[in-house]
């Protein structure tokens, strides 16, 4: 549910190809090869899944919301509420891999498409060991403005500080236009999220506005709450 009511999207019958990305993580094994693959799914895909992926993604997102510093929700511990919110559109899941990378099927503008399923990328591992991050993509507005999308990103705490956020962001610049969107709007990037602000600035997003006291967030020192301003970021996907 949004300020405009329910923003619906037709159920998918096919998915965009998985893509291969360089792994930014520094590993003590200099001879090993590391990579990241990104996989397109939606709610119907996780409903068919029997590996616990939905529950894992829910637990990570619920803990992020409970932290009270990045998302406006105060409680999303109900799996149904998480499904409606996070899987209201398309979802992309990044998997960290090691060893010989999958063969590249095609490459265009630096984006390498591969044939590898999400379960194949997992390769029998627990999701906790291999999910580098995930994000949703869905319309920010209904109807006549539904060509502008919104996205929400999560890197599990155990994977942070390794550069996976930038991999997710760069893959978003590929997948969002491929899903048919013409532009992106992030409604609430709180001023306390310095890493996210730097990331969108380096990827040439425009600061379209500032909303004073947009979030009542928990203080990082744990001592109560404070009101924090938020930046609205915008980027067109169309070439000028």
C-alpha positions in Angstrom: 0.0 0.0 0.0 1.3 3.5 -0.9 0.0 7.0 -0.7 -1.7 6.2 -4.1 -3.1 2.9 -3.0 -1.9 -0.5 -4.1 0.6 -0.3 -6.9 0.3 -3.5 -8.8 2.5 -5.2 -11.4 1.6 -8.2 -13.6 3.1 -11.5 -12.5 6.2 -12.5 -14.4 6.3 -15.5 -16.6 10.0 -15.2 -17.3 13.1 -13.7 -15.7 16.0 -11.7 -16.8 19.3 -13.5 -17.3 21.7 -13.8 -14.4 24.8 -11.6 -14.5 28.4 -11.9 -13.5 30.3 -9.2 -11.5 33.8 -8.8 -10.1 34.0 -9.5 -6.4 35.4 -6.5 -4.5 36.2 -8.5 -1.4 39.8 -8.8 -0.4 40.7 -12.4 0.5 43.9 -13.7 2.0 44.1 -16.5 -0.7 45.8 -14.7 -3.6 45.4 -17.7 -6.0 41.6 -18.0 -5.6 39.1 -16.5 -8.0 36.1 -14.7 -6.5 33.0 -13.4 -8.2 29.4 -12.3 -7.6 26.4 -13.4 -9.6 23.1 -11.5 -9.5 19.8 -13.3 -10.0 16.3 -12.0 -10.9 13.4 -13.5 -8.9 9.9 -12.5 -7.7 7.4 -13.7 -5.1 6.3 -16.6 -7.3 9.9 -17.9 -7.4 10.4 -17.8 -3.6 7.0 -19.4 -3.1 8.2 -22.4 -5.1 11.5 -22.4 -3.3 12.1 -25.0 -0.5 15.5 -23.9 0.6 14.5 -21.3 3.2 15.5 -18.3 1.0 12.3 -16.3 1.8 12.8 -16.8 5.6 16.4 -15.8 5.4 15.7 -12.6 3.5 12.9 -11.8 5.8 15.1 -12.3 8.9 17.8 -10.0 7.5 15.3 -7.3 6.5 13.4 -7.5 9.8 16.6 -7.0 11.8 17.5 -4.0 9.6 14.1 -2.5 10.3 14.4 -3.2 14.0 17.7 -1.3 14.0 15.6 1.8 13.2 18.2 3.7 11.2 17.7 3.1 7.5 14.0 2.1 6.7 10.9 4.0 7.8 9.0 0.9 9.0 9.0 0.2 12.7 8.1 -3.5 12.6 8.0 -6.0 9.8 8.4 -9.2 11.7 5.2 -10.6 10.1 6.3 -12.7 7.1 3.1 -11.7 5.2 3.9 -8.0 5.6 7.4 -8.6 4.4 6.2 -10.4 1.4 3.7 -7.7 0.4 6.4 -5.0 0.8 9.6 -6.5 -0.4 8.2 -8.8 -3.0 5.7 -6.3 -4.4 7.7 -6.2 -7.6 11.0 -7.8 -8.7 13.8 -8.9 -6.5 17.5 -9.3 -7.3 19.7 -11.5 -5.1 23.5 -11.4 -5.3 25.5 -14.5 -4.5 29.2 -14.6 -3.7 31.1 -17.3 -5.5 34.6 -18.8 -5.4 36.5 -20.9 -8.0 36.1 -20.9 -11.7 33.4 -18.3 -12.7 30.6 -19.4 -14.9 30.9 -19.0 -18.7 29.8 -15.7 -20.2 26.9 -16.1 -22.6 26.9 -12.5 -23.8 28.4 -9.2 -22.9 27.1 -5.7 -23.7 28.2 -2.4 -22.2 30.3 -4.3 -19.7 27.4 -6.4 -18.4 28.2 -10.1 -18.6 25.1 -12.4 -18.9 25.4 -16.0 -17.8 23.3 -19.1 -17.6 23.3 -20.0 -13.9 20.3 -20.6 -11.6 20.1 -19.1 -8.1 20.3 -22.6 -6.6 23.3 -23.4 -8.8 25.1 -20.3 -7.6 24.3 -21.3 -4.0 26.0 -24.7 -4.7 24.7 -26.4 -1.6 25.8 -23.7 0.8 23.6 -22.1 3.5 22.1 -18.8 2.4 23.9 -17.1 5.3 27.2 -18.1 3.8 26.7 -16.9 0.2 24.1 -14.1 0.0 26.1 -10.9 -0.6 23.0 -8.7 -0.7 19.6 -8.3 -2.2 17.2 -5.5 -3.3 13.7 -5.0 -4.7 12.7 -3.0 -7.8 9.1 -1.7 -8.1 7.1 1.3 -9.4 7.4 4.3 -7.2 4.1 5.7 -8.5 1.0 4.1 -10.2 -0.4 4.3 -13.7 0.9 7.2 -15.7 4.0 7.5 -13.6 4.8 3.8 -13.1 7.8 4.1 -15.5 9.7 5.6 -12.5 10.9 2.9 -10.1 12.0 2.7 -6.5 14.4 0.2 -4.9 15.5 -0.9 -1.5 18.9 -2.5 -0.8 20.2 -4.7 1.9 23.7 -6.2 2.6 23.6 -8.7 5.4 25.7 -7.5 8.4 28.2 -10.4 8.0 28.9 -9.2 4.5 29.3 -5.4 5.1 32.5 -3.5 4.5 33.4 -5.6 1.5 32.1 -3.4 -1.3 29.0 -5.5 -2.1 26.8 -2.5 -1.8 28.5 -1.0 -4.9 28.0 -4.3 -6.8 24.3 -4.2 -6.0 24.0 -0.5 -7.1 25.8 -1.1 -10.4 23.7 -4.2 -11.1 20.6 -2.0 -10.4 21.6 0.3 -13.2 21.4 -2.7 -15.5 18.3 -4.4 -14.2 16.0 -1.5 -13.6 16.1 -0.3 -17.3 16.0 -3.9 -18.4 12.7 -4.3 -16.5 11.3 -1.4 -18.5 11.8 1.6 -16.2 12.8 5.0 -17.5 14.1 6.5 -14.3 14.7 5.9 -10.6 13.6 7.8 -7.4 14.8 7.1 -3.9 12.3 8.8 -1.6 14.2 8.6 1.7 17.9 8.4 1.9 18.5 9.5 5.4 21.4 11.9 6.1 22.8 9.5 8.7 23.5 7.0 5.9 26.8 8.5 4.7 27.9 5.4 2.7 24.7 5.3 0.7 24.8 9.0 0.0 28.4 8.7 -1.3 27.5 5.7 -3.4 24.6 7.4 -5.2 26.6 10.5 -5.7 29.5 8.6 -7.4 27.0 6.9 -9.7 25.7 10.3 -10.8 22.4 10.3 -9.1 20.9 13.8 -8.7 19.9 15.2 -5.3 16.3 16.2 -6.3 15.3 17.4 -2.9 15.7 17.5 0.8 13.0 16.6 3.3 13.7 18.1 6.7 13.1 15.8 9.7 11.9 13.0 7.4 12.7 10.2 9.8 12.4 9.6 13.5 15.4 7.3 13.8 17.2 5.6 16.6 20.5 7.2 17.5 23.6 5.2 16.7 24.7 5.4 20.3 21.5 3.7 21.4 20.4 6.7 23.4 16.9 7.4 22.3 15.7 8.7 18.9 16.2 11.8 16.8 14.7 13.4 13.7 16.9 13.1 10.6 16.6 14.8 7.2 16.4 12.7 4.1 17.6 13.3 0.5 15.5 12.4 -2.5 17.8 11.0 -5.2 16.8 10.8 -8.9 18.4 9.3 -12.0 17.2 9.0 -15.6 18.0 5.7 -17.4 17.5 7.3 -20.8 20.5 8.5 -22.8 20.6 12.2 -23.5 
